[in-house]
Amino acid sequence: MTNSSTKRIAAAVLAVTLALSLSSCSNWSKRDRNTAIGAGAGALGGAVLTNGSGLGTVGGAAVGGIIGHQVH
């Protein structure tokens, strides 16, 4: 497998893991869920946009979490 394919598979596994994890958090408030979903989506987006850079992933998670927290 190429490095690009490995990163895509890792991103897909992360997305599936996040979706399954969030399904078990049904007692969270709407704001908590939005924050977690935003952080997960931001991390995935940051990883994809920066070709798997750790800084891009963490930055995307932080920005996504903040946006998700602000959504009502």
C-alpha positions as CSV (number, residue, x, y, z in Angstrom):
1,M,0.0,0.0,0.0
2,T,1.1,3.5,-0.7
3,N,1.5,6.1,2.0
4,S,-1.5,8.0,0.6
5,S,-3.7,4.9,0.7
6,T,-2.7,4.2,4.3
7,K,-3.6,7.7,5.4
8,R,-7.0,7.4,3.7
9,I,-7.7,4.1,5.4
10,A,-6.7,5.6,8.7
11,A,-9.0,8.6,8.2
12,A,-11.9,6.3,7.3
13,V,-11.3,4.1,10.4
14,L,-11.2,7.3,12.5
15,A,-14.5,8.4,11.1
16,V,-16.2,5.1,11.7
17,T,-14.7,4.9,15.3
18,L,-16.0,8.4,16.0
19,A,-19.5,7.6,14.7
20,L,-19.7,4.4,16.8
21,S,-18.3,6.2,19.9
22,L,-20.8,9.0,19.6
23,S,-23.7,6.6,19.4
24,S,-23.0,5.5,22.9
25,C,-23.2,9.0,24.3
26,S,-26.9,9.5,24.1
27,N,-27.1,11.2,27.5
28,W,-24.9,14.1,26.5
29,S,-26.4,17.5,26.0
30,K,-26.9,18.8,22.5
31,R,-24.0,21.2,23.0
32,D,-21.6,18.4,24.1
33,R,-22.6,16.3,21.1
34,N,-22.1,19.2,18.7
35,T,-18.7,19.9,20.3
36,A,-17.6,16.3,19.9
37,I,-18.9,16.0,16.3
38,G,-17.3,19.3,15.4
39,A,-13.9,18.2,16.8
40,G,-14.1,14.9,15.0
41,A,-15.1,16.4,11.7
42,G,-12.4,19.1,12.1
43,A,-9.7,16.5,12.9
44,L,-10.7,14.5,9.9
45,G,-10.8,17.6,7.7
46,G,-7.5,18.9,9.1
47,A,-5.8,15.5,8.5
48,V,-7.1,15.3,4.9
49,L,-6.2,18.9,4.0
50,T,-2.7,18.6,5.4
51,N,-1.9,15.1,4.2
52,G,-1.9,13.6,7.7
53,S,0.1,16.3,9.5
54,G,-0.3,16.0,13.3
55,L,-0.5,19.8,13.6
56,G,-3.2,20.0,11.0
57,T,-5.2,17.3,12.6
58,V,-5.0,18.9,16.1
59,G,-5.7,22.3,14.7
60,G,-8.7,21.0,12.8
61,A,-10.0,19.3,15.9
62,A,-9.7,22.5,17.9
63,V,-11.4,24.7,15.3
64,G,-14.1,22.1,14.7
65,G,-14.7,21.7,18.5
66,I,-15.1,25.5,18.9
67,I,-17.5,25.8,16.0
68,G,-19.5,22.8,17.2
69,H,-19.7,24.2,20.6
70,Q,-21.1,27.5,19.3
71,V,-23.8,25.9,17.1
72,H,-27.1,25.8,18.9
